Amino acid sequence: PPSLTSSVPQPPPLTSSVPQARPVSPPKSSHLVKRAALIVGNTYKNCHNMELLGCKTSAENVKKALEFRGFNCELKLNIPADEILRLVTEFTENKTDFEARLFYFSGHGGNESFSVNGGGHAITENLVGFVDRSGQLYEGGEYVLGQDGRKVFKDEILSSFAKDNKPNVHKILMFDCCRGEKSREMGGTQKTTFQLEIMRREEANQKNAHYKNVVILHGTLPHQVAWCTADGKGSTKFSKHFCAQLSRHGGVNISDMDEAINAELEKDQNTNKDTKGHVQMVEMTKRGISKPFIF
């Protein structure tokens, strides 16, 4: 007998006005593509820094999301500063034949105006004193914080991660951390006798100027604070929305990721969800991109 069909009209499928990373068909040879990710989550438990238990959850969630997209993932928790650099160097050297390498860090971060190197360790200063007419200024930059409370500058990580600079290898770095302090993000000020900040254009740093197919995705804009869900007790907001994008059907173009995540962060801000109205927007930097990367 003929099959029965309903004459009742069906509602159209629901659509969202929120931008999403463009779904695309994955390459036909995707099952042969080799992708690897090094994931670091620091919680600072039993340390002098504020504890961030949600960073462990964020790292674990990102690992699951990337494995769903075919990445071979290495998860490292509570890693000190020197060990972070060692792991990045070792990971890069062992994954030279991969189509894509990805580094994800979740933990404390910030921006240091000046850096003085001494005794093999970075000694950071915000205030610079002059004697008579002379003085010395040392360039600093953005950093992540090791489990031991010591700073690792992002330029050091980038330099090691993209050392081979192979043009056919996608090199993706994701920093899910603060790039400033709450007092600055909220418009607060601190009294200091003298402060001078050197602003450096990235293009002026010659060792970073000629990288090929590098994408850097920051969880915040410069000097912003990275927020967590569940009033600070849950995973980071960036990891939440990043994983949501990767859970969609079809391929996801990384070039659209910042717009898609920012749209969700803006919704959170407008509804005072999780961050009680404080602003957080992600930022993407591309260097020498010659071909798209599809998750």
N, C-alpha and C positions, 0 to 999 in steps of 0.2 A: 504493500500500500504506500501511497505518497506520504512523505514526511509532513508533519503538521508544523505550521509556522504561525506565529502570533501576529495579529494585525495591529496590536497596540504599539504606537510609536515609541521608540526608545530615545532617551535623552542623549544629547551629544556628549562625547567624552570630555571630562574635565581638563582644562588647560590652566597653566600657571602663567602669570605675567612676570614672574621673577626670572631674570636671565639665568641660563644654565650653560655650562660648557657644552659646545656643539657636539652632539652625538655623531659619530662617523663609523663607517664600517672598518673593522680592524684589518690590517694587511693579511693577504691570503696565507702568508708564511708565518703567521704569528706564533704558531706552535713551535717554530724553530728559533724564535727570537730569544736571546739570552739577556735577561735583565736582573740586576742585583741591587739590593738596598742595604745600607748600614744605618741602623736606627739606634739612637742614644736617648735614653730617658733618665734624667737626674731628679731625684726627689729631695735630696739634701736632708734626709732623716738623720738625726743625731749630729747635725752640723750647726755651725754658727749662723748660717743663712736660714731664711724663712723656709719652712718645709713645704714642698709642693707634691703632695701625694698624687694629684691628678696627672702629673707628667708621666708616671708609670702607666696609668690607664691610657693616656693619649698615645704613648709609644706602642703599646700592645694593640690598640685599635688601628693605628696606621699600618702596623705589620700585617694584620689580617686583611685590611683593604688592599694593600699592595700585593699580597700573595694571591688574592682573588684576581688580580690583573697580571699574574704570571711572573711576579718578582721572586727571586731567591733572596730571602731576608735574613739578616743577622741582627738580633736584638741584644743590646748591651744596656745594663742598668747601673746607675750610680758610679759613673766613671770619672776619675780625677783628670785634671787638665792635661798632664803629659801623656796619659794613656789615650785620651781622645785623639791627639795628634798621631800617636803611634798606630792606633786602629785605622785612622783615615789613610795613612801612608800604606799600611799593609793591605788594606782593602783595595786601594787603587792599583797597587802592583799586582794583585792577584786577579783583577777583573779587567785586564786590558783588552781581552777579546770579546767583551760583552757589548751588546748594542746600546745599553743604557746603564748608567750608574746613578744611584740616588742616595743622598745623605740627608737624614732627618734628625734634628735635635730638638728636644723638649726639655726646658729647664729655665734657669735664670739667665738673663742677658742684660746688656746695657751699652752705653756709649761712653768712652773715655776720651777726653780732649787731648791728653798728653800721655806718652809712655816713655819711661826711662829704663833701659835695659842694664841690669847689673847682676853679677854673680850667676849668670845663666837664667835668671828669672825676670819677668816683667814687673817693674815697680812703677805703679801708676800714680800720677799726680793730677789734680785739677787746678791747683793754684801754682803759679810760677812767680818766684821772687827775683828781682833784679838787684845787682850790686852796682851802684853808680850808673854807668851808661851801658853796661854789658849784661848779658844773660843768655841762657840757652833754652830753646824750645824743642820739644821732641813730639813727633807726630804720633797720635794714638789711633783710635777708630772704634768700631763696634766689636763687641766680644760676646762670647758665651761663657758661662761659669761652670768649671769642673766641680765634681762632687766635693773636692777638697777646698773649694772657695777661691781657687786661683783662676785668673782670666785666660782665655784662649781667644785671640783675635780672629775674626772671621776671615780676614785676608790670609792668615796662616793656613786655615782650613781649606780655603779656595785654592791657594797655591799648591797645596799637596794633592787635593782631590782632582785637579785638572792638570797635573804635572805632565802627563803624556801628551795632552792637547790634541788627541786624535780627532780629526774633523768628522769622522763617521760615527763617533761615540757621543751620545747625549749625556751631558753631565748636569744633574739636577741637584741643587742644594736647597733645603727647606729649614729655615730657622724659626721655630715655634717658641719665641721667647720675647721678653720686653726689649725695647730699644731705647728706653728712658726710665725715668722715675715717676712715681705717682704725683709728687709735688709739682713737677714740671708739666705733666699731662693735664693736671687739674688747675693749672694756672698759678700754683704756689711759687714762692720765692724763698731763697735761702740767703742769709746775710754772709757776705765774704768781703775781705779787704781788697782783693784784686783777683780778677778772673779774665783769662783770655782764651778764646777757643779758635783753633785753626780749622777752617773748613777746606777740605781737599776734594777737588773734582776727581771722580773715579778714572776719568780719561787720562789724568796726569800721572797715574801710577802705571809706569811702563810695563812692569812685570805682569799686570793683569789686563793689558790693553788688547791683546791679540788672541784671546781664548776663542775656541771654536765650539759652537753648539752648547753653550752654558746657559742655564736658566736658574736664577736665584729667586726663591719665593720666601718673602719675609711675612711672618704672622701679623706684623703691625707696620704702620708708617713710622718714619724716623721720630724718635723721642716719645713714642706712644707706649702704653702699657698693654701687655697681653693678658686677656681675661680668661677665666675658667667658667664652666657651666656650674649649675647648682650652687650659686652664691660662692664660688671659689673652691668648692669641694670636689667638683667633678672634673672631667677632661677639659682640655683647652677648647675654646670656641673655634679656633682655627682647625684643629684636628677633627672636631665634630663635623664641620661643614665640608672639609676636604674629603673625609671618608664618605659622606653622603653623596658627593659628586661621583666618587669611584664606584658606588653601589648601583649606579644607573646602568641601564642596558646599553649595549653598544660601546664603541670606543669614545674616549673623552680627550679632547685636544687640550694640552696643558696651556696653550696660549689664551684660552678663554677662562681659565681657572680663577684668576684674580677677580674678574668681573662677576662671575657666578657666586663666589664666596662673599664678596663685598655686598652683593644684593641681600644675602641672608643676614649678614652682620648689621646692615642698615635696618632691616626688619626688626632685629633684636633690639636695636637702639630705640626705635620708634615705639616699641611696646614695653620698654624698660625691662626687658627680659634678661635675666642673669647678671648683666652689668649695671643695672639701675641707671641706664641712660648714658653711660660713659662711651666715648667714641673709640672704635677700633676698626681699622681698615687694613687689608693686606696690600702688599706692594710686590710687584714682579719686575725683575731686571733681566734683560736678555743680552747675551754677548755672542756675536758671530753666528747667529742662527741662519742655517742654510737649508734646513728641512724641518718639517713639523714633527712633534713627538706626540704620539697617541697612546694614552694609558689603555 
